[in-house]
Amino acid sequence: MGSKTVVFTGQAGNRFVFSGSDNGIAGNQVATAAKVLGKHSIFELSGSRHKLVRNALMSFLKPESLQRFVGEIDSLVQKQLFQELDGKDLVQMVGLMKKITFKVTCSLFFGLPEGPEKDALLEDFTIVTKGLWAVPLNVPGTIFYRAMQARARISQVLTKLMQNRQKEEKNKPSQKNDIISVFLRLRDEDGEPLQEEEILDNFITLIIGSHDTTTILLSLFIRHLSTDPKTRSEVLQEQEEVVKSVEARDDGKLRWSEIQMMKHTWRVAQELMRLTPPAFGNFKCASRDTSFDGFDIPKGYKVFWVASATHMDDKIFEDPNKFDPSRFESSSKSSYPPYTYIPFGAGPRICPGIEFARIEVLLIIHHLTKNYSWTSIIKDEPIRREPLPYPAMGLPVKLHKK
Ligand code: HEM
């Protein structure tokens, strides 16, 4: 990437990197990602502006708020899943999960209607994501150029969406509480609204931050269930209890209390993220001269933290290569120390989407296991990092309707 970079790999280093800007480490990405996401992206912000944008996101993404949306997320998941799977018995699961997570997110966050515009947007986000770590050469034919062109098209769609909402709100103020409304109503400490470009950069960041990471976790989950009968039967057993609980109610609708019942299913997800973190690590930047453990880190140096170094340390996670979701039971003796299990990062910049990812993953796994079983077409399909850890052939499976 052309930047001098310090790599951190242990608990003490993670604590230093994640503990906030007092240590001289800020959130900035490498130059390419900063251009693709935009200079106002939450990843680029620090101090009070970071707090302002983060608090706005959290007002929508915190568990207390998301509880109100469980019914809506569940309907969106079911609609997308069954629409895509109806009548099919051979499915590429990676592509399917990409489509479903993208459509659910765009509907819930932005109220974006179904149609060709949404499909084109998904294509463009795929192109933009490929450009995140490309060489920043903005000439026709390069990955970066294509990413910037796709970003321009995405900007047009999202700007139109924002402007329409602004007009609607002017004519008839509503109580809408999606992300667009949250950002349009947001005021800084001087009472000023955010500029259109600031909102836009953060919408793009939000979709990019949520899309591949959640798709990877779902793909790993679906892949694992087809190869590990013990885990499959444990997950199925828990999901059958959830089905009973939902069916015992008159309206037959899944609620927050049922999400809370899916504890083991989430532990399986946690263990999958320990072994294969969807985000291998992330870049930050030294905002001033600083030092760690006697080593100087000059201002401007990039800092990169790596999740697997602690996730696979046998002094932290006993028998680290063993797949064992029980490590995450709250009663577990082998509870891990802070700053060692970091699939979502840690500290003031810890991923704000954890709870949304948890709900979405649990609902998709719930409806898949309730309605289908599946077998992998490619035995032991490898995971390839390019740089994100996806099943190498897109995870084709044979579906069996229950
Ligand atoms: C399994 C799913 C996910 C994983 C593994 C994941 C992982 C991460 C990681 C590693 C970071 C960087 C933390 C750092 O460098 O300090 C991050 C930040 C972020 N994530 Fe996620 N994420 C996931 C889902 C989501 C979702 C669903 C959303 C949005 C709804 C989201 C939005 C963000 C945002 C906005 C940031 C930047 C936070 C800040 O700088 O304050 N992520 N995520």
Residues whose N, C-alpha, C, O or C-beta is under 5 A from the ligand:
A	BS01	HEM	I42 F43 R54 L206 G209 S210 T213 T214 L217 P278 A279 N282 I342 P343 F344 G345 A346 P348 R349 I350 C351 P352 G353 F356 A357
